[in-house]
Amino acid sequence: MSLQNPTFIPGPTNLPEVLRKACDMPTIDHRSPLFGEILRPARTGVRAVLKSACAEVFVFPSTGTGGWETALTNTLQAGDTVLAARNGMFSHRWIDMCKRHGLRVDVVETPWGEGIPAARFEEILTVDTSHRIRAVLATHNETATGVRSDIAAVRRAMDAAGHPAMLFVDGVSSIGSMDFRFDDWGVDVAVAGSQKGFMLPAGLAILGVSPKAMMAAQGENLPRTYFDLRDMQRAYANDAYPYTPLVGLLNGLNLSCKMLLDEGLETVFARHARIADGVRAAVTEWDMPLCAASRTLQSDTVSAVRTPAGYDATQIVQRAATTYGVAFGTGLGELAGKVFRIGHLGSLTEVMMLSGLATVEMCMVDLGLNIRLGSGVAAAQEFYRYQPTTIAREV
Ligand code: PLP
């Protein structure tokens, strides 16, 4: 018998059986009308998940990183300047990608654990009267630190400065799990991946692109071939791809959007918030701080838990994997060894989460940390039982 524990890494997330089956489909001719029956509703579904009426949705065989590259190469030219805050490993990697593409980056160094400093962005944009800055890059949810940034505040900063830069948002670990408002926030490119809120295997870079960014994409920008939005747009006019699409994953995406919309986006977000609150109750009971510097910054999809100084947090993750067969996230970059990360997004219930908290507790006790078995679990249980959900769902 093969037994499978849920995973608690912040993506790839647990794969619901119905989505696994939707991805596992017989070969169809991707140039036949059958394919359009999959592609069209999948793109429409993503647009609804993005809360957008204006976004053109693109889905590339790739991952979130390919989504970053799509955003940059289609809209910017070598030597262009972008503005970004570095507050964790993923914002760092996006900045690094910009530099490797010959872009200049105005980097606002931000402590890991803090969110995007919108007020500082406003100052920088206000003095940029020549509009040298072409795009503002914002990582909505820093998966490395468990920090959620306020994208509405970034948009307000841009508007207050009267700056015409485009707004690119990395929603890889937020879209489909935490509130994301493409239109309301005036987002120009939103980037997601299939393996987090969409509850699918990795393999798709999912993008929403505004009319303004589509205009920018028509120009002679950075070199692009595979990720050229113009080729994809032309192919989409015929419900096709410029190359062989990942039909099974697109079929999964179609169903995954339907599942999110059937559950109701606000219900999905509330479920994530409630599960996250239970995790935070447990972490408080363990007397371990979260990396996120304040309550409003705490992510509802991932918690980065700081272990006592001098203690190697990676041991906990290794112990969980080797002894109990459960996956948690390690610390990344400057947080390596200092935090372990609990992913709580995607196909997850409160009861599944309790098993993850129980596992972490066993690991910490096994490894000699001063934790009482059941203490964090009890705190989460108290929270979950007083916040009842009507659970009749397959998540
Ligand atoms: N951005 C964020 C916030 C992420 O969490 C990740 C991956 O975890 C990425 C980008 C990179 O995405 P991928 O690994 O799918 O290329």
Residues whose N, C-alpha, C, O or C-beta is under 5 A from the ligand:
A	BS01	PLP	P10 T63 G64 T65 G66 F90 N141 T143 D170 V172 S173 G193
